[in-house]
């Protein structure tokens, strides 16, 4: 799967469960390296929610880490569900 930057930011906060390749096993996302990338919204003020930055598919991380410390390729994810579905 390909995820835009906005969704990767959300996944950093929500820590969803994902399935990799053809596996039936659900693993929990922990983090990916978003350092140096734009924030979720730009131009936020007290009265304005800001705008979604351009380039949502540019220079994104290729790997993510699970809560048990293993690394996987983001492109290998085929299913995502909320961790509250347990």
C-alpha positions as CSV (number, residue, x, y, z in Angstrom):
1,X,0.0,0.0,0.0
2,X,1.0,3.6,-0.5
3,X,0.1,6.0,2.3
4,X,0.2,9.8,2.1
5,X,2.2,11.7,4.6
6,X,-1.0,12.8,6.4
7,X,-2.0,9.2,7.0
8,X,1.5,8.2,8.2
9,X,1.2,11.0,10.8
10,X,-2.2,9.6,12.0
11,X,-0.7,6.1,12.1
12,X,2.1,7.4,14.4
13,X,-0.6,8.5,16.9
14,X,-3.1,5.7,16.6
15,X,-0.7,2.7,16.3
16,X,-3.0,0.6,14.1
17,X,-2.7,-3.1,13.4
18,X,-1.4,-4.1,10.0
19,X,-1.0,-7.2,7.9
20,X,2.1,-7.7,5.8
21,X,2.2,-9.5,2.4
22,X,0.0,-12.6,2.5
23,X,0.2,-13.2,6.2
24,X,-2.9,-13.6,8.3
25,X,-1.1,-12.3,11.4
26,X,-1.9,-8.8,12.6
27,X,1.1,-6.8,13.9
28,X,1.0,-3.5,15.6
29,X,2.6,-0.4,14.0
30,X,4.8,1.6,16.4
31,X,6.7,4.2,14.4
32,X,8.3,5.4,11.2
33,X,10.9,8.1,10.6
34,X,9.0,11.3,9.8
35,X,11.8,13.6,10.9
36,X,12.4,16.4,8.5
37,X,9.0,16.0,6.8
38,X,6.2,18.6,7.0
39,X,3.8,18.6,9.9
40,X,0.3,17.4,9.5
41,X,-1.0,20.9,8.8
42,X,0.7,24.1,7.9
43,X,-0.4,27.6,8.8
44,X,-2.3,26.7,12.0
45,X,-3.6,29.5,14.1
46,X,-6.1,29.9,16.9
47,X,-8.8,30.7,14.4
48,X,-7.6,28.6,11.4
49,X,-7.1,24.8,11.2
50,X,-4.4,25.3,8.5
51,X,-3.9,23.5,5.2
52,X,-2.7,20.1,4.3
53,X,0.8,20.5,2.9
54,X,1.6,19.7,-0.7
55,X,3.9,16.8,-1.6
56,X,2.0,14.2,0.4
57,X,3.6,11.4,-1.5
58,X,7.2,12.9,-1.7
59,X,10.2,11.6,0.1
60,X,8.3,9.3,2.5
61,X,9.9,6.7,4.7
62,X,10.1,3.2,3.3
63,X,10.1,1.2,6.5
64,X,8.2,1.2,9.8
65,X,8.9,-0.4,13.2
66,X,6.5,-2.6,15.1
67,X,6.0,-2.6,18.9
68,X,8.3,-5.6,19.2
69,X,11.1,-3.7,17.4
70,X,11.0,-5.5,14.0
71,X,11.2,-3.5,10.7
72,X,9.0,-4.0,7.7
73,X,8.5,-2.2,4.4
74,X,5.5,0.1,4.3
75,X,4.7,-1.0,0.7
76,X,4.2,-4.6,2.0
77,X,1.2,-3.6,4.1
78,X,-2.1,-5.0,2.6
79,X,-4.6,-4.4,5.4
80,X,-4.9,-1.9,8.2
81,X,-7.3,-1.8,11.1
82,X,-7.6,0.1,14.3
83,X,-5.9,-1.3,17.4
84,X,-9.2,-0.8,19.3
85,X,-10.6,-3.8,17.3
86,X,-8.9,-6.3,19.5
